[in-house]
Amino acid sequence: MGNRVRRRGECMRSGLENTVLDILWSSSGPLTVREILNQVNAAQEKQLAYTTIMTVLVRLAAKGAVLRRMEHGRHLHAATAESAAALAVRRVLAEHGEAASTHFLAQAVADPAMREQLRAVAGVPCGEHARHTSASEVRPPSWTEVYRATDTQDAPAADSGVTDWTRWVAG
């Protein structure tokens, strides 16, 4: 496996952290430490201590994966994203910013299937307003250009008040 040095703030998770996140993701609302502990212990032979789950939740909160709030005299915990993929995307964007967005969009421009997925997420029917240009004819826009919909082909005028990047994704 090797000795890998983790950078400060890196979001690697242990098996127990993943188990706790799975419980939070499957929950219909925030949970207490005791509720999480009961679900963890129900699924395994060796029973864990309350403090073990509390420590895991503190670590997940430090990594930005869990939010903790006080309500009616008890601490409630909820995941800050709906899935492991959402947490990974958030981490990549936090670490790499505009460069990550630019690379993602460049791949989307070059991959028709990915463009269709983006159109579906944006709520645009397939083929509607689609541009028929090849990937070699398109310069990948920066995240700022896409987000603000400026300096891109077919973007609304800067003074039009339209700042919706979905217009660019939709084509």
GIGI-V820896 format. One record per residue. N is the residue number from 0. RES is the residue in one small letter. PSI is psi as a letter, one per 30 degrees, with the letter a starting at -180 (NA if undefined). OMEGA is omega in whole degrees, 0 to 359 (NA if undefined). Layout:
# GIGI-V820896
{{N:RES:PSI:OMEGA} {N:RES:PSI:OMEGA}}
This chain:
# GIGI-V820896
{{0:m:e:177} {1:g:l:178} {2:n:j:181} {3:r:k:178} {4:v:k:179} {5:r:k:175} {6:r:l:178} {7:r:k:178} {8:g:f:182} {9:e:k:188} {10:c:h:174} {11:m:k:183} {12:r:k:176} {13:s:l:177} {14:g:e:180} {15:l:e:176} {16:e:e:178} {17:n:e:178} {18:t:e:179} {19:v:e:178} {20:l:e:177} {21:d:e:179} {22:i:e:179} {23:l:e:180} {24:w:e:182} {25:s:f:182} {26:s:l:178} {27:s:f:180} {28:g:a:179} {29:p:l:182} {30:l:l:173} {31:t:l:176} {32:v:e:181} {33:r:e:179} {34:e:e:178} {35:i:e:179} {36:l:e:180} {37:n:e:180} {38:q:e:178} {39:v:e:183} {40:n:f:178} {41:a:f:185} {42:a:g:181} {43:q:l:183} {44:e:e:180} {45:k:k:183} {46:q:k:179} {47:l:l:179} {48:a:l:177} {49:y:e:183} {50:t:f:178} {51:t:e:179} {52:i:e:178} {53:m:e:179} {54:t:e:178} {55:v:e:180} {56:l:e:177} {57:v:e:178} {58:r:e:179} {59:l:e:177} {60:a:e:179} {61:a:f:179} {62:k:f:180} {63:g:g:182} {64:a:f:182} {65:v:k:175} {66:l:k:181} {67:r:k:177} {68:r:l:180} {69:m:k:178} {70:e:k:180} {71:h:h:176} {72:g:g:178} {73:r:l:179} {74:h:k:177} {75:l:k:183} {76:h:k:178} {77:a:k:176} {78:a:k:181} {79:t:f:177} {80:a:l:186} {81:e:f:181} {82:s:l:176} {83:a:e:179} {84:a:e:179} {85:a:e:176} {86:l:e:180} {87:a:e:179} {88:v:e:179} {89:r:e:181} {90:r:e:180} {91:v:e:179} {92:l:e:179} {93:a:e:182} {94:e:e:189} {95:h:f:175} {96:g:b:185} {97:e:e:180} {98:a:e:179} {99:a:e:179} {100:s:e:181} {101:t:e:178} {102:h:e:178} {103:f:e:181} {104:l:e:177} {105:a:e:177} {106:q:e:179} {107:a:e:179} {108:v:e:184} {109:a:f:186} {110:d:j:181} {111:p:e:180} {112:a:e:179} {113:m:e:177} {114:r:e:179} {115:e:e:177} {116:q:e:179} {117:l:e:177} {118:r:e:179} {119:a:e:178} {120:v:e:180} {121:a:f:179} {122:g:g:180} {123:v:k:179} {124:p:k:180} {125:c:k:175} {126:g:f:181} {127:e:k:179} {128:h:g:184} {129:a:k:174} {130:r:k:180} {131:h:i:177} {132:t:l:179} {133:s:l:181} {134:a:e:182} {135:s:f:180} {136:e:f:186} {137:v:k:174} {138:r:k:179} {139:p:k:181} {140:p:l:175} {141:s:l:179} {142:w:e:181} {143:t:e:179} {144:e:e:182} {145:v:e:183} {146:y:e:182} {147:r:f:179} {148:a:h:176} {149:t:l:178} {150:d:g:175} {151:t:l:179} {152:q:k:178} {153:d:g:179} {154:a:l:177} {155:p:l:179} {156:a:k:183} {157:a:e:182} {158:d:g:183} {159:s:f:181} {160:g:f:179} {161:v:k:180} {162:t:g:186} {163:d:j:181} {164:w:f:182} {165:t:f:177} {166:r:e:179} {167:w:e:181} {168:v:e:182} {169:a:f:176} {170:g:NA:NA}}
